[in-house]
Amino acid sequence: MKIMIKDEIVYGVDMDHETRCTHYHEHHDVIAVKCYCCKSYYCCYECHQELCHTAPQRWPREEFHLEAVLCGICAARLPIRDYLESGYQCPSCGAPFNPGCRYHYSLYFE
């Protein structure tokens, strides 16, 4: 399944219009991460595994300045570094991000 958030396509399994998916669907599960391997946004690593049949590759540290996180509320594109330093809140609209996502950073980022 895919949805458009402003001008970005986001892929996921049973997702809503703010990037919540079947795997992560709490009120603060509102980001999508651009996977390094395919340069496409996915709601979560599990959606990527289900739809691509492979784990996402991790972004190298030297590319943390690139935009690879999308806020599902306001569609702001965040550089990885800004996302990691955001304090679990969108710097553009103030929407809360799930602090539990930090346990998955190593799946997306070096």
Backbone as numpy.savetxt, mean C-alpha at the origin, in Angstrom:
# Nx Ny Nz CAx CAy CAz Cx Cy Cz
-9.42 -8.43 -8.96 -10.27 -7.26 -8.96 -9.37 -6.03 -8.96
-9.84 -4.97 -9.60 -9.09 -3.72 -9.58 -10.06 -2.56 -9.47
-9.56 -1.47 -8.87 -10.32 -0.23 -8.75 -9.41 0.92 -9.15
-10.02 2.03 -9.50 -9.27 3.25 -9.78 -9.40 4.18 -8.58
-8.28 4.67 -8.12 -8.25 5.71 -7.10 -7.56 6.89 -7.75
-8.35 7.90 -8.07 -7.93 9.01 -8.92 -7.37 8.41 -10.20
-6.08 8.54 -10.47 -5.54 8.01 -11.72 -4.67 6.77 -11.52
-4.79 6.11 -10.38 -4.01 4.91 -10.10 -4.91 3.68 -10.06
-4.44 2.59 -10.63 -5.14 1.31 -10.54 -4.60 0.58 -9.31
-5.51 0.06 -8.50 -5.14 -0.72 -7.32 -5.77 -2.09 -7.47
-4.97 -3.13 -7.22 -5.43 -4.51 -7.31 -5.62 -5.08 -5.91
-6.61 -5.94 -5.78 -6.85 -6.59 -4.50 -7.99 -7.59 -4.61
-8.19 -8.30 -3.52 -9.23 -9.32 -3.44 -10.37 -8.76 -2.59
-11.56 -8.66 -3.18 -12.75 -8.15 -2.49 -12.48 -6.83 -1.78
-11.97 -5.86 -2.52 -11.60 -4.59 -1.90 -12.70 -3.55 -2.05
-12.63 -2.56 -1.17 -13.57 -1.45 -1.27 -12.89 -0.26 -1.93
-13.58 0.86 -2.02 -13.08 2.04 -2.73 -11.98 2.79 -1.96
-11.64 2.32 -0.74 -10.57 2.96 0.04 -9.41 2.00 0.30
-9.31 0.94 -0.47 -8.23 -0.07 -0.48 -8.28 -1.10 0.64
-9.38 -1.21 1.35 -9.51 -2.31 2.30 -9.80 -3.57 1.49
-9.23 -4.69 1.91 -9.41 -5.93 1.15 -9.93 -7.04 2.06
-10.06 -8.21 1.50 -10.55 -9.34 2.28 -9.61 -9.70 3.42
-8.32 -9.40 3.28 -7.32 -9.74 4.29 -7.21 -8.70 5.39
-7.31 -7.44 5.01 -7.16 -6.31 5.95 -8.28 -5.32 5.68
-9.24 -5.26 6.60 -10.44 -4.48 6.33 -10.94 -3.67 7.53
-10.04 -3.31 8.41 -10.41 -2.42 9.51 -10.48 -0.99 8.99
-11.01 -0.07 9.78 -11.19 1.31 9.34 -9.88 1.97 8.92
-8.75 1.57 9.51 -7.47 2.20 9.24 -6.60 1.42 8.24
-7.15 0.45 7.57 -6.44 -0.31 6.53 -6.69 0.39 5.19
-6.06 1.54 5.00 -6.37 2.38 3.85 -5.14 2.79 3.04
-4.19 1.89 2.91 -3.08 2.18 2.01 -2.97 1.05 0.99
-2.33 1.38 -0.11 -1.93 0.38 -1.09 -0.44 0.62 -1.33
0.29 -0.46 -1.53 1.73 -0.37 -1.75 2.03 -0.79 -3.19
2.84 0.02 -3.85 3.29 -0.33 -5.20 4.39 -1.39 -5.02
4.18 -2.55 -5.58 5.15 -3.63 -5.45 6.33 -3.40 -6.40
7.50 -3.61 -5.89 8.71 -3.34 -6.66 8.80 -4.21 -7.92
8.36 -5.44 -7.82 8.50 -6.39 -8.92 7.66 -6.03 -10.13
6.46 -5.55 -9.92 5.54 -5.30 -11.04 5.15 -3.83 -11.17
5.59 -3.02 -10.22 5.29 -1.57 -10.20 3.78 -1.29 -10.25
3.01 -2.20 -9.65 1.56 -2.04 -9.55 1.17 -1.95 -8.08
0.11 -1.18 -7.81 -0.39 -1.05 -6.44 -1.26 -2.24 -6.08
-1.05 -2.75 -4.85 -1.86 -3.83 -4.28 -2.29 -3.43 -2.88
-3.46 -3.89 -2.48 -3.94 -3.60 -1.13 -3.02 -4.16 -0.06
-2.48 -5.33 -0.32 -1.60 -5.96 0.66 -0.76 -7.05 -0.04
0.22 -7.56 0.69 1.08 -8.59 0.13 0.31 -9.88 -0.15
-0.73 -10.15 0.64 -1.51 -11.36 0.42 -2.32 -11.26 -0.88
-2.85 -10.08 -1.17 -3.54 -9.89 -2.45 -2.57 -10.10 -3.60
-1.35 -9.57 -3.47 -0.34 -9.76 -4.51 -0.05 -11.25 -4.71
0.11 -11.97 -3.62 0.39 -13.41 -3.72 -0.76 -14.16 -4.38
-1.99 -13.81 -4.01 -3.14 -14.49 -4.60 -3.32 -14.19 -6.08
-3.11 -12.94 -6.45 -3.37 -12.53 -7.82 -2.18 -12.76 -8.76
-0.98 -12.71 -8.23 0.23 -12.90 -9.06 0.90 -14.24 -8.83
0.47 -14.93 -7.79 1.02 -16.25 -7.45 2.50 -16.19 -7.09
2.91 -15.06 -6.52 4.29 -14.89 -6.07 4.33 -13.80 -5.01
5.33 -13.86 -4.16 5.51 -12.82 -3.15 6.07 -11.56 -3.81
5.71 -10.39 -3.32 6.26 -9.16 -3.90 7.75 -9.04 -3.58
8.49 -8.43 -4.50 9.90 -8.14 -4.24 9.98 -6.86 -3.42
11.07 -6.74 -2.65 11.21 -5.59 -1.75 11.89 -4.40 -2.44
11.44 -3.20 -2.08 12.06 -1.98 -2.57 13.44 -1.83 -1.96
14.47 -1.57 -2.77 15.80 -1.34 -2.21 15.85 0.01 -1.47
16.62 0.06 -0.42 16.73 1.24 0.44 17.07 2.51 -0.35
17.91 2.37 -1.38 18.32 3.55 -2.15 17.18 4.12 -3.01
16.04 3.44 -3.04 14.88 3.95 -3.79 13.73 4.38 -2.87
14.00 4.55 -1.59 12.96 4.96 -0.64 12.48 6.39 -0.90
13.13 7.12 -1.76 12.68 8.47 -2.12 11.55 8.43 -3.16
11.30 7.27 -3.74 10.27 7.14 -4.78 8.89 6.95 -4.16
7.87 7.44 -4.86 6.49 7.28 -4.41 6.05 5.84 -4.65
5.67 5.17 -3.57 5.25 3.77 -3.69 4.15 3.40 -2.72
3.59 4.38 -2.02 2.48 4.13 -1.10 1.36 5.10 -1.47
0.16 4.57 -1.52 -1.01 5.35 -1.92 -2.01 5.38 -0.77
-2.43 6.57 -0.38 -3.48 6.70 0.64 -4.82 6.40 -0.03
-5.56 5.47 0.53 -6.86 5.11 -0.02 -7.94 6.12 0.26
-7.68 7.07 1.13 -8.67 8.09 1.45 -8.56 9.28 0.49
-7.35 9.85 0.38 -7.19 11.06 -0.44 -6.40 10.84 -1.72
-5.89 9.64 -1.92 -5.11 9.27 -3.12 -3.74 9.94 -3.18
-3.25 10.45 -2.05 -1.89 11.00 -2.03 -0.89 9.88 -2.29
0.09 10.18 -3.12 1.18 9.24 -3.37 2.35 9.65 -2.47
2.79 8.71 -1.64 3.83 9.01 -0.67 5.13 8.32 -1.04
6.25 9.04 -0.92 7.53 8.35 -1.02 7.63 7.35 0.15
8.32 6.28 -0.06 8.43 5.24 0.97 8.94 5.84 2.27
9.98 6.66 2.19 10.56 7.26 3.39 9.51 8.07 4.16
8.72 8.86 3.45 7.68 9.65 4.11 6.63 8.76 4.77
6.26 7.68 4.11 5.31 6.74 4.70 5.87 6.13 5.98
7.12 5.68 5.93 7.73 5.04 7.09 7.87 6.01 8.27
7.96 7.29 7.97 8.13 8.31 9.02 6.82 9.05 9.32
5.70 8.57 8.84 4.43 9.30 8.92 3.76 9.25 10.29
4.21 8.38 11.17 3.52 8.24 12.45 2.15 7.63 12.30
2.00 6.77 11.28 0.74 6.03 11.03 -0.42 6.98 10.74
-0.13 8.01 9.95 -1.15 8.97 9.58 -0.76 9.58 8.23
-1.73 9.74 7.36 -1.46 10.35 6.06 -1.03 11.80 6.25
0.13 12.17 5.72 0.57 13.55 5.86 -0.27 14.54 5.05
-1.05 14.05 4.09 -1.88 14.93 3.27 -3.26 15.18 3.87
-3.94 14.11 4.30 -5.32 14.27 4.77 -5.52 13.93 6.24
-4.52 13.36 6.89 -4.63 13.02 8.30 -5.30 11.69 8.59
-5.67 10.93 7.56 -6.31 9.63 7.77 -5.37 8.71 8.54
-5.91 7.98 9.51 -5.05 7.05 10.26 -4.68 5.83 9.41
-3.42 5.42 9.54 -2.93 4.20 8.91 -2.78 3.13 9.99
-2.94 1.90 9.62 -2.84 0.79 10.56 -1.41 0.65 11.08
-1.18 0.86 12.39 0.17 0.70 12.93 0.67 -0.74 12.84
-0.24 -1.69 12.73 0.16 -3.09 12.59 0.87 -3.38 11.28
0.74 -2.48 10.30 1.43 -2.67 9.03 2.95 -2.72 9.21
3.45 -2.14 10.30 4.90 -2.14 10.51 5.46 -3.56 10.59
4.64 -4.51 10.97 5.09 -5.90 11.04 5.30 -6.50 9.64
4.82 -5.82 8.62 4.97 -6.30 7.24 5.95 -5.48 6.43
6.56 -4.47 7.01 7.50 -3.62 6.25 8.57 -4.46 5.59
9.06 -5.48 6.25 10.15 -6.28 5.68 9.71 -7.07 4.45
8.42 -7.17 4.22 7.94 -7.84 3.00 7.97 -6.90 1.81
7.91 -5.60 2.06 7.86 -4.59 0.99 9.17 -3.81 0.83
9.85 -3.57 1.94 10.99 -2.65 1.95 12.21 -3.30 2.59
13.40 -3.02 2.00 14.64 -3.54 2.61 14.87 -2.94 3.97
